[in-house]
Every structure is written in structure tokens, then in C-alpha cells.
Amino acid sequence: MTPNTATELQAAPAAQAAPTAHTAKDGKGILITEPAMKQLGALMQQQGEGKILRVGVRSGGCSGMSYTMDFVDSPDIRSDDEQYTYEPAEAPSFQVICDPKSLLYIYGMQLDFSSALIGGGFNFTNPNATQTCGCGSSFAV
């Protein structure tokens, strides 16, 4: 590493304001930050028509439970799923569904997205979690 590179790495970036978080059209659902809205909007367009984002939790991971996110087809919506519509500013609206059991664990959660090379991707901030893993994809309540 050259001295110039070391100096550049030591410089701290300016503090940024917290990104704006969006709720579903009805004011409920998980909070989704603007960067996550843009990324989800782009992913939804790549998935094609009729795809819905399913968010949930499952047993496993370093802390006991882990987050799940997957695109599913409309027929995969269960009768007891909670459905939320999100409307990004620069992309078509999209649906997010969550089963009632998972919703108990992730209610009030914020979903963010970072394009950083290290630690980038979707990040979950869950007010219900009493413990989280260093990777941020698992938690305990």
C-alpha cells in the first residue's frame, strides 16, 4: 500500500443524513429506505410481470432466526398472507407479502440497501431483535 493510499483510507467520509424510509401505500408494512426502494424496483422489473416479493423469517442462522426474501408468482399468495403495495417514485409499484408468523418477528423492521463493496446488499434493522449476527442476516428475539 502506498502512503497516499493509506492517507486516503484514513479519511473519514462526511456523515450522511439517514435515508428516507417508505411504508406501504396503506401506511403499514416494513419500512423501506429510498436506496432499497430503487433496488427493489429494478429487481422487480428484471423479474417480469406477476412477481411479488415475499419477506419472512425462518429458523437458522448464527443467532437463531434468519431473514428471507424471494420473488414468487401471484398464485403463491396464501389466504392468510399480509399484502402491502409500495410505490417507488421512479419505478412501477410492487407488492410485498409476509406470512402472519414472520410478521410477528419483523413488524417495524427497516429494509435498507447499500452498494458498498464490503458489507453491501440488503440490510435489515429490526427493533424486535435482541441479538443480531455480524453479517446482519440473522437475529434472535
N, C-alpha and C positions, 0 to 999 in steps of 0.2 A: 504494500500500500504506500503510495507516495504521500509526502507531507501535506500536499494540497488536498488530497482525498480525505485524509484524517481530519483536517480542519473542516472540510465540508460536512463530514458525518457528525461532527460535534455540534454544529449549528442547529439549534432547536427551531422547528417550524413555528410560525406565528400561530397563536391559539385561534381556533375557528369556532364560530358560533354553532350550537347544536343544530343539526338539520331539522327541518320542519317535518313533523310526523302527521300522517293522514289516517283517519279512521275510515271505516266503510261508509257508504252513502247514508246509511241509517244512523251513523254516529257510534256504532258498536264495532266489535271485532278487534283484531290486533292492530296496534299502531304500526304503520309502515312509513319509514322515512322517505324523503324525496329520492335519494340515490337508489334505495331499494325499489321504489315505485318505477323508476326508469328502467332498472334492470329487469324487473318482473314484466313490465310492458314489452320490452324487447324479446324476452324469452317466450312470452305468450304469442307474439307474432310469429316466432320461429316454429312454435308447436302447431300452429294452424287452427282452423275453426273447431269449436266444440270442446276445447280443452279447458279444464278447470284446475286450479291449484288446490291440492289437499295439504293442509298443515296439521300436524299432530305430534304425539309423543308415543314412544314405545319403551319397554323395559330394555335396559342395557346401557352401555357406555361406561365411562370411568366413574361417574357419580351416581349411577343407578337408573337414570332415565335419559333418553336422547330424543332430540327433535327430529321430525321427519317432514320432508317437503317433496311432493311429487305431482306431476301433471297426470290427471285422469280424464277419462271421457265422461260426457254428461250422463250416460246411463249408470255410471258408477256412484252417483249420488244416492246415499241411503236416506230413508224417510226420516231418520232422527238427526241427520247432519244439520248443523247450523250453516247457513249460507250468507255470505257477505259480498256486496258489489263494491269494487274500488274503481275510481275514475281518475286515472293519471291525466295530467294536463296535456301531455304531448303524445298520448298513445290511447288506443281504444280501451274501454272499461274492461275489467276482468272479474271473474268470480273466484272467491276463496271459500273453501268448505272445511269444516272441522267437526269431528265426531264429539258428542257431548262429554265423554270421559276425558279426552285430551283437553277440551276447553276448560275443564276444572283446573288443569295444571298451567295453562298458558294464557288465561284471561288477563288482559292488561299488558301482555308481552309487547315489546317493540322489536320490529324486524328492521335491520339496517343492512347496507351493502357497502363494502369497501373494495376498491380496485387495487389496493396495496399489494406489492409482490409477496410480502411476508405477512401472513395473518389476514389476507384479503378474502373476499367472498361474503356470504350472508352471515350476519352476526345477530344473535338473539340476546336481548336484555329482558330478563324475566323477573318481575318483582316478587313472584311467588317462590323463587328458588332460594333455598337456604345455603346451598353449596353449588358451585359450578366447577367444571373441569377447565384446565388451562386452555384447551382447544376451543372452548365455548360452545361445543355442540352437545354436551350432556350436563345434567343438573340433578339435584336432589331437593325434595320438599319436606 
